[in-house]
Amino acid sequence: MSLFQLALEVRKNAHAPYSKFKVGAAIRSMNGKIFVGCNVENAAYPQGICAEAGAITAMIAGGENEIKEICVVADSPVPIAPCGGCRQKIAEFCTPDIPVVLADLKGETKRISMGELLPHAFSNAHLPEE
């Protein structure tokens, strides 16, 4: 199955009773393993989890720590892009050249690099040395 198909499939499991906006994400790690996530809303709104964050958590729990490619799927009239917080989360685990595939329910609508999606990302290079 392609990343798009996996993201589309996991999107069906999203828990989005408040926004009704279901999102699915699929990550391929550098070792070729695939991890998926979907958004999980909570009545205490800030406590929800984005699909991308869920997929990253699954990747880390699965023993991987580097993203090779990510696909995000939602029912949106324009290509769905990760929120700002998820852009930073994705950037933590990849290089600026990795592809981020933005898709609607019919398929890929846009392919963009992580560096284009989040230029000048905050990284460990910005932290003081010990």
LINPE-V805000 format. One record per residue. N is the residue number from 0. RES is the residue in three letters. OMEGA is omega in whole degrees, 0 to 359 (999 if undefined). Layout:
n: (N | N)
res: (RES | RES)
omega: (OMEGA | OMEGA)
//
This chain:
n: (0 | 1 | 2 | 3 | 4 | 5 | 6 | 7 | 8 | 9 | 10 | 11 | 12 | 13 | 14 | 15 | 16 | 17 | 18 | 19 | 20 | 21 | 22 | 23 | 24 | 25 | 26 | 27 | 28 | 29 | 30 | 31 | 32 | 33 | 34 | 35 | 36 | 37 | 38 | 39 | 40 | 41 | 42 | 43 | 44 | 45 | 46 | 47 | 48 | 49 | 50 | 51 | 52 | 53 | 54 | 55 | 56 | 57 | 58 | 59 | 60 | 61 | 62 | 63 | 64 | 65 | 66 | 67 | 68 | 69 | 70 | 71 | 72 | 73 | 74 | 75 | 76 | 77 | 78 | 79 | 80 | 81 | 82 | 83 | 84 | 85 | 86 | 87 | 88 | 89 | 90 | 91 | 92 | 93 | 94 | 95 | 96 | 97 | 98 | 99 | 100 | 101 | 102 | 103 | 104 | 105 | 106 | 107 | 108 | 109 | 110 | 111 | 112 | 113 | 114 | 115 | 116 | 117 | 118 | 119 | 120 | 121 | 122 | 123 | 124 | 125 | 126 | 127 | 128 | 129)
res: (MET | SER | LEU | PHE | GLN | LEU | ALA | LEU | GLU | VAL | ARG | LYS | ASN | ALA | HIS | ALA | PRO | TYR | SER | LYS | PHE | LYS | VAL | GLY | ALA | ALA | ILE | ARG | SER | MET | ASN | GLY | LYS | ILE | PHE | VAL | GLY | CYS | ASN | VAL | GLU | ASN | ALA | ALA | TYR | PRO | GLN | GLY | ILE | CYS | ALA | GLU | ALA | GLY | ALA | ILE | THR | ALA | MET | ILE | ALA | GLY | GLY | GLU | ASN | GLU | ILE | LYS | GLU | ILE | CYS | VAL | VAL | ALA | ASP | SER | PRO | VAL | PRO | ILE | ALA | PRO | CYS | GLY | GLY | CYS | ARG | GLN | LYS | ILE | ALA | GLU | PHE | CYS | THR | PRO | ASP | ILE | PRO | VAL | VAL | LEU | ALA | ASP | LEU | LYS | GLY | GLU | THR | LYS | ARG | ILE | SER | MET | GLY | GLU | LEU | LEU | PRO | HIS | ALA | PHE | SER | ASN | ALA | HIS | LEU | PRO | GLU | GLU)
omega: (178 | 176 | 178 | 182 | 179 | 178 | 179 | 181 | 182 | 177 | 180 | 182 | 183 | 177 | 185 | 183 | 184 | 181 | 186 | 183 | 182 | 180 | 175 | 178 | 175 | 181 | 168 | 179 | 178 | 178 | 176 | 177 | 182 | 180 | 183 | 177 | 176 | 180 | 180 | 181 | 181 | 179 | 171 | 193 | 183 | 184 | 180 | 180 | 177 | 179 | 182 | 179 | 177 | 179 | 177 | 178 | 178 | 179 | 180 | 178 | 179 | 175 | 179 | 181 | 179 | 181 | 175 | 181 | 177 | 177 | 179 | 184 | 174 | 176 | 186 | 180 | 175 | 181 | 181 | 178 | 177 | 176 | 182 | 180 | 180 | 176 | 178 | 179 | 179 | 182 | 179 | 188 | 180 | 173 | 182 | 183 | 182 | 179 | 173 | 182 | 179 | 187 | 169 | 184 | 181 | 181 | 182 | 178 | 180 | 176 | 184 | 178 | 178 | 178 | 176 | 182 | 179 | 178 | 177 | 181 | 174 | 180 | 180 | 177 | 179 | 182 | 179 | 176 | 180 | 999)
//
